[in-house]
């Protein structure tokens, strides 16, 4: 059994990988991670709003249309539109200063793709942590026993305190809040800082959608609980810390209050 941890500096943050395999050598695992690096650096070149030459920057300046973009950018554009509809516009990458900004979707989407690259290479136990957007596969192998990955949600007011732990074998979990970047999520309807929640955590099968839903819940707060009654979100759950009371509420199959 080979288990290694990696750090990749990309997207203005650090991408953490925790990877295990009973089939691969350490060298083969390192080679798989080199493939991951090529992918995530490419994501930065295509999707960054800070690189003038990225396709997203060109879209934002009106220099190209979505039909001029590569397949990955077209895919994320379409998935963002679906997320906008599912959240009644609380997640809206088009309603931001400067034009289309998929940052609230693409990290989770990319984390899923990273996990698939590693699975295809023969890795069995995978945690991809993209600054609060995690994709998890195969549980964690500890001395031959496989356990679910344990993911803690910390107190946004005290990062030394873990408020809740979720156990996940296969899926994604995303948390939005003021943890790393401060108050950076805006309400698409008003253009002002989101005040719906202090922290929002979403669990589900798709990393991009968990990312988008967590962002949207920061805007809508408890009003967003109704979204999870939609059949498209039947496998998704949310756990949210209210901005005003500091209390928490939850919805979905993975939440037991």
Beta strands, then each sheet from edge to edge (+ up, - down):
strand 1: 2-10
strand 2: 13-21
strand 3: 125-130
strand 4: 133-137
strand 5: 140-142
strand 6: 145-147
strand 7: 149-155
strand 8: 158-168
strand 9: 171-177
strand 10: 197-204
strand 11: 237-242
strand 12: 248-251
sheet 1: 1+ 2- 3+ 4- 9+ 10- 11+ 12-
sheet 2: 5+ 6-
sheet 3: 7+ 8-
end
